[in-house]
């Protein structure tokens, strides 16, 4: 057992850079979350650490001798592009946006620093993967995912037992639930046997990401089972799957999980298609479905009362409208704004064409965002949000670079999944993309880019 | 001597930045509307009667700004009046329904106070061409595409 522990530890140590990213960036978003406030700017300690970590990595790339000079030249150009992205964004904000009427409750400076560090780290992670690509990277990805989802299951069981004993006066006389709520209301909102049940892992602080990680854990267990044929992984996987459906409050997460289960069930048939065609069909299918909802909601008036309520409650349609709103903002300002920075420029949108319908409600994301004065949000509730769509978000972030990257990616994945790694990288990638289109999950770009590059580079493993 | 790729990027950047910096509409009509009480009806209903060229913005407390970019200022003014009329009719209808159903809890004031009124009307003549925007968009597209071409040629050269 001790030997196994040290073996695993050494395995993670080998890819310390990647393990660190997993922990600090995605799996534990609140890791070392110590905020420092300096007037309007909110600096998080974890991002400071991350930034220093990446500066050291960049320095290492340029000083290491076994990287060819032409590669170093290309990397210099990439870093130059990165600098242009953020200097353009800052210049555009201070010279073009009318700061007198701009929403001061949504701090540009704060977002700018976060975005700069996040995109810089993401860029370095991609460079790391490209320079060090091997089969072990996906193995490491699955191992981290397996251990982390297993840890969340243990956490869930402990919390449930703790609350059960507490509610039945068998353990502590003080109501633990109330203490948890008072200390940190967003960590354990769990009205055991009383109100709605939501499970937010202590490490994640978000029930949508908790469900997301658990479903990823299910896929990772399936992968390990297919590789090792050990039945215990099916058992762990089913536990992850069951728990990923626990948060019924998040209906869009349930929808995404169901779509993924359908893809898994029909994998034997759909794997006959090339990965590029399959991904293209899935993305087009998503947009066609949303357009269908939009047309139904706008045109058909057979039963106005029920139809109106369906359309009004349709969060999916809200996200779609927000994506279109973001797209029109970018089309009239087609520059690079930096990761998740497009929402700071909504005030420049002169075309609200896509909001012209009676189904946009007062509390929808798109309405609140549309009222770009921003202070509306704090007066009436709600907040200005991100584009809620990976493609639009990246278009705003990378500008014209993104369509080019997308073209290269589709061109390179023009093959069928021929091994287990490719199958699961693709499935995990589809799951991450679907979540980005349907649900907004923080740091999803990290996942999508990581898996895209693994899939992109896995073509080299195909034996001709 | 400028290369063919660079020339193409230059032309492309110029066309795109020119197109996005040119303002087609001559006027910007800003109409402030709203009331003094907290009013949930107007935000629920303003999008129902909006036309394609109408944009809303928040103007503090219960006031909103209706923005129209137009070449025909008289027609835009008529559209605004029509919009306010329709909005008020709908809000009164909703309010009376709630009042008759005894669901009038948080809006304990009378339905009359939910009516919105226009206050300030501003007409701005738009700048035909935004030079600053043109320069920033042009530089951004040109530099980024230029560097991308450099990376691609660097990779091709060493393969």
Interface residues (C-beta under 8 A of the other chain):
Chain A: X68 X70 X73 X74 X77 X78 X80 X81 X84 X85 X88 X91 X92 X95 X96 X101 X331 X332 X333 X334 X335 X336 X349 X350 X352 X353 X355 X356 X357 X358 X360 X361 X362 X367 X370 X371 X372 X373 X374 X375 X376 X379 X380 X399 X400 X401 X404
Chain B: X16 X20 X40 X43 X44 X47 X48 X50 X51 X52 X54 X55 X56 X57 X58 X59 X60 X61 X64 X65 X69 X130 X132 X133 X136 X137 X139 X140 X141 X143 X144 X145 X147 X148 X150 X151 X154 X155 X157 X158
